[in-house]
Every structure is written in structure tokens, then in C-alpha cells.
Amino acid sequence: MQIIVHRDLNTKEARAITQRIKSKMGDLMGEVAKAWIGRVWLALAYESWDDYVKGEFNHAPLTLPREERKAVASLLRGQGMSTRAIGSATGVSDETIRRDLSDATNVAPDEVVPVTGLDGKTYSPKRKPKPEPRPDVPAPQPKPEPPPPPAWCASGATGEQWQLAKGGTAYAWTQPVGDVVWITCEDYFKDGRVERSEPRIHVHFTVIGDDGIDPAAARQLAAALIAAADLLNPPSA
């Protein structure tokens, strides 16, 4: 069992990552993902991700041709970005990103686990019925049956399906525990078998600054970590 820490960027880090995005240095897509995960807009006193993109850039930082944009959208979606946030970063509408994701994965964007929206809250998108294939378009190849969710997932949980770059399919499972802690693992289909990764506990420090954490926040964080650990390894009666 691993604990992975996600923290908000401080002002210095936020300005540095923003400058790298503006100058298009290095891994531009990776920098945008880091800015999102680190909630860069808070450190720079913006109300939202949308306000940050509009305030810091003359145009969307990831303006790309359609085929490249589809791949980037899939990868950013895997980082937990909402379709609206990806649209802001790539300069297209939310609906365009949803079509890109459907084309890239053959899975409707609504058939996913909860994601973080532009307001910083976690949402569980509603499912939409799958469209019937057109008569002149070959039906997609059948996908492997999804594996049962881990025991620590909420009842009725649905894994997020990924199409792997080297072929094959994976399912990602996520279970929030309070506001700042969540559990993840993945199922990989290999040679007709399903291999499940070890679960990991993630922490997003939304209340910790350079001066540390106050006792009330520490208790809240500790309680969420204990609850997550108990989900993975229930205490004996």
C-alpha cells in the first residue's frame, strides 16, 4: 500500500510553471497537467482554472491539430481533469473534447469515475446511452468484460476504461475518502487474464502552507487516512 501526496503549488512554483508553459519549454502537456493538479490558479490569486488560462495566456496554451489534441485530451483526462478544464487548455469547447475522448477511447466520456471540476469539487458524471452504430460503419470490436470492482469501492462503482498505447485495455478504480484523500488501483488485461495493481492512497494537501498544518486540519487529515487504511485493511473485530 502506497500513499501518494498531491499538494498545491506555492506562488514561486506557480509562476515558474506558468513561465515554462508560456515559453513552451520541455514537456508542455506535462506542465499543463502539473499546473492543474497543483491548482496553480489559487497560488496566483485567480478564482478558477478558466480565469487563470484567460489571465495568463493570449490563447489556449495547448492549441493543437485535431489528431494530436485527441491524444492530449485522453492523457489529461487520465490526470483527473474535467472536459471543461481540458477545453480551456486546448482552446475548444467542452463538447469538442467529449467527442475527442469518444473517438480516442471508444468509450463515452460520461462512463468514467468521478473527476475534479473547475470549481475544485468532485463529480460523478451521468451516463448517456451509447449511440447505435451506423449501418455503413463496421461495429467496434467487442471489449473485454469489466472486472468486478475492488472490495473497497462503493457499491455499484464503475471503473474508467483506458485504451493502452501499446494495445490492450485497463480499468482504473477510484474511491474518494473525504475531501482530500482517495484510493486508486488499476486492472490490466494481459494474455486473457486480469492483473490488479496494489491499491494506493493519495493525499491532496489543500490546507498546508509553508508554515505547516494546524491541529484541527491535522486531525481531519489523520481521520481520512485512517478511514482509507481501514477500507483497504479492515481492522479485526
Buried (B, 14 or more C-beta within 10 A) or exposed (E): EEEEEBBBBBEEBBBEBBEBBEEEEEEBBEBBBBBBBBBBBBBBEBEBBBBBBEEBBEEBBBEBEEEEBBBBBBBBBEBBBBBBBBBBBBBBEBEBBBBBBBEBBBBBBBBBBBBBBBEBEBEBBEEEEEEEEEEEEEEEEEEEEEBEBBEBBEEEBBBBBBBEEEEEBBBBBBBBBEBBBBBBBBBBBEEEEBEEBEBBBBBBBBBBEEEEBEEEBEEBBEEBBEEBBEBBEEEEE
